[in-house]
Amino acid sequence: MQPSTNKKEFSILGIIIALMMLVPVLNAVGPDSGLFAVSSFQVSLYGKYLTYAVLAMSLNLLWGYTGLLCLCQSLFFALGAYAMGMYLMLMIGERGAYQSVLPDFMVFLGYQDLPIHWKPFYSFWFTTGAVLWVPGLLALIFGFLAFRSRIKGVYFSILTQALTYAAALMFFRNDFTFGGNNGFTDFKDILGCNINSEGTIRGLFIATVGLLVITYLSTSFLLKSKFGKIQQAIRDSENRVRFSGYSTTSFKLMVFVFSAMLAGAAGALYVPQVGGVNPSLMEAAKSLEVVVWVAVGGRATLWGPVIGAVLVNFLKSYTTQAFPDYWLIIMGALFVVVVLFFPDGVVGLYYKAQTAIKSMRSKQMKEAENV
């Protein structure tokens, strides 16, 4: 990439960061009503959309740049969410409905002591690590078994969907010590701060923007490296890469684990902004929604998944209020239309329009020269 292109890329990134940071600024010092009014609810809502954007970018790393259509990204997202949720539940202390140091659902189910695997989550720093290594470890084990067996294409997608379904069934069980159907909710504090205060809400939004920027920069760096070139070569022709002497299994496994960790980090920031987590977050339908976000925005592009995630979820927020019974139909129709008529998504349309404009200008210049 040329230096001028790098400069342009970072200029665009800077503008986008500045626009996103206007949200907490307007919430803190902006008007209480009118066009530029931003409520705390809106800050949390936009923060949730940005966690979805990171989740979409993690899938794009697999599907768009490696050719692996993974249908378990919602599982990795949910595992990160549950890890952070365990810490937040322990921070409630005796302020729960039963005034016990145990989480309310444990008291209700008759637990006498805190399960041993919960105790390390009193530490925020252990929790931060678990947000990454729990989904990463699952991805490492599953990916090693799948890629070593050279499972790919639709078979890989089916297996990842089955993994998500199996995990959801486990988390729905009350005896699995993770809250069963209801999951975790009624959080009070995070790092000693009231989780519902305006300052905390703004801080969580800023942290989410930071995660989005880190994800963008790390993805951009990865794609420009030799690793990224091989990764994209695997997408285009895995057999040729293997015959060239590269271990495609190792490359795919590393990308799979990295994308799982990104999804887990996004899930960790999702929970305190939404206020709860339950097993429905890891259902297979959620992973299919992520596929739609990436397809609408434009896979194999850096900003496409971000645009797709924000755009589709804005549409979902409006549609579920105006036409609550038709959202799934609208989403399915949107996916079909994009696949059939706009396979490169919103970003692809922009690039095509840009190319057409340049071609038109070039043609006009040649005609002017001939005159």
PyMOL commands that set and color helices and strands:
alter all, ss='L'
color gray80, all
select helices_A, chain A and resi 3-29+40-66+73-90+93-95+104-108+119-122+124-148+154-171+174-176+198-224+226-243+248-274+279-282+284-297+304-322+327-341+345-370
alter helices_A, ss='H'
color red, helices_A
select strands_A, chain A and resi 184-185+189-190+193-194+276-277
alter strands_A, ss='S'
color yellow, strands_A
deselect
rebuild
show_as cartoon
